[in-house]
Amino acid sequence: MCHYPPSAPPATLPVMKKPYLVLAAAFCFLVPAIGLSAAALDNLLALMVDLPGWEADKADGADMTSQGIHAVTASRSYRSGERTFEASILIGMQAVSSWMPTYKEGYKVETPDGSMDVRKVGGFLVWEAFEKEAGSGGILVLLQEAPKDTDTGAVFAVSFTGLNREEAMKMAQRFSWPRMKEQANRMK
C-alpha cells in the first residue's frame, strides 16, 4: 500500500513541483487492478486469431479497469499487400462510446458514396459502414449491450481498407463472437 510520508500530508505537497509523487500514487492504484485481470486479458488476446494469407502483428491489449470503471482492449493488426484489417475487442467505456443507441436492427443509410446499416448476423446485432470508392469501412459487433448508465458494454470492432463489404464480413466472422461474448460476460 502506498502512503504519503508522515512529515508531508497530502494537503501540503506541492504536486506540480513533485510530479513523481503523482506518478507513484497512480502506480499504487493501477498495479493491483491490472494484476488481478491479467488472465482475463490473456483470454481475450487468445481470441485474436491468425487469418490465412495475411501477415499479422502480435495481439496486444490493455486493461485499465480501476475502481469499478471498465476499460479493456485487445487488438491485432493484419496486412496483405496494400490491404489492411484491424480487429479489436472493446470492453467497458470504449464499447459504450462506440455503440450508439440509434443502432437498432433495420437502421439503414445509403448514398452513392457508401452505406451504413445494422442487421443480425449469426444472432448478433452488427453495424456495418462501407465507403465504395476507398474500399474501406468498419464493422461493430455488439457482444454485450450496456445496461443504462453503466460502462459494462462490449463490442468487436473492425476497420479495413482494400476490401469489399462481403470480404470484410467473412474475415470478421473467422473470429469467435460467442467466445468473445463469453469472456466479456466474465469481466463484469
Secondary structure, 3 states (H helix, E strand, C coil): CCCCCCCCCHHHCCHHHCHHHHHHHHHHHHHHHHHHCHHHHHHHHCCCCCCCCCEECCCEEEECCECCECEEEEEEEEEECCEEEEEEEEEEHHHHHHCCCCCCCCCEEECCCEEEEEEEECCEEEEEEEECCCCEEEEEEEEECCCCCCCCCEEEEEEEECCCHHHHHHHHCCCCHHHHHHHHHHCC
